[in-house]
Amino acid sequence: MMSLVDLLGRPLRSLRVSVTDRCNLRCRYCMPEAEYAWLPREDLLSFEEIRRLVGVFASLGVDKVRLTGGEPLLRHDLAGLVRLLARDARLGDLAMTTNGVLLAGQVEALRDAGLMRVTVSLDTLRADRFTALTRLTTHARVLEGIDAAARVFSTLKLDAVVMRGVNDDEIVPLVEFARERRAEVRFIEYMDVAGATGWSPALVVPRAEILARLEARYGPLDPIGATAWAPADRYRLPDGATVGVIASTTAPFCSTCDRARLTADGMWLTCLYATRGLDLRGPLRAGVAPAGLASLVEAAWRARSDRGAELRAAERERGIYLPAETLRRDVHLEMHTRGG
């Protein structure tokens, strides 16, 4: 179904569903502050409420759902939610992004429940560097989770946020690590989204430089034909292995963005840079029927003209997007709340 489009002709196809704003890591590019505010637990959507809202979106053409957080595996019995969502035949893709810390013990239950794909964040292969990046010492558990996922899922992706002087010397080692596990690594330019209170242009390693380093090691890269609406530019190495680059900072893909985000407490956001959203929890709990909820979503999407990343890229003096004091006043602005 492609009939529901926004003002720029972009369809509503993909929904990222945050199941919790909590996280068990404190990654430098996402949660660098010492303390955070959290969503009230009573406001979090139940699994049944998530199922009902996902059904509303599916009725409007969404066929891809990705579970996110915070860290989604902190939500008790996540496989139970996967099982509920997997029953909807309209969903052609049901995936999850995780930091991998809790993954090893849950991969089989998630697969059996109907999860199709997993993406694991892996910014470094070095335990000491991992601790410096996340303030935690769980690197070995992340690697264990990746190995478990590689055994269980046929499709595995590894996401690495590349930061100059922090982990940009690991571009090739991460490719080799992924290749050994039949996974595809996707290098992500460091983004200045809300929550990245330590961001600066000097820390960004642009796509062109990432590709140059890969070509210096492997030889010419063969661009893979673009998949409509996919965020990553993908390339094939001479030996057939593939890599991806998400260049949201230097080459935004707003014109082909078909993604929206649902926070754990039911706030619907139509752009990663949005400062306001549409509350769906209130109408849902007030008893508004699915058709009424669908009308709210449809009206908001048809009025959508978001191109936040492009506007940020056009700024001459580009600094931190939102200061920490602003984020403390509204937890919905945080990356760990809106699910990336």
Beta strands, then each sheet from edge to edge (+ up, - down):
strand 1: 14-18
strand 2: 64-68
strand 3: 93-98
strand 4: 117-121
strand 5: 156-162
strand 6: 184-189
strand 7: 222-223
strand 8: 233-236
strand 9: 242-246
strand 10: 259-262
strand 11: 267-269
strand 12: 278-279
sheet 1: 7+ 8- 9+ 6+ 5+ 4+ 3+ 2+ 1+ 10+ 11- 12+
end
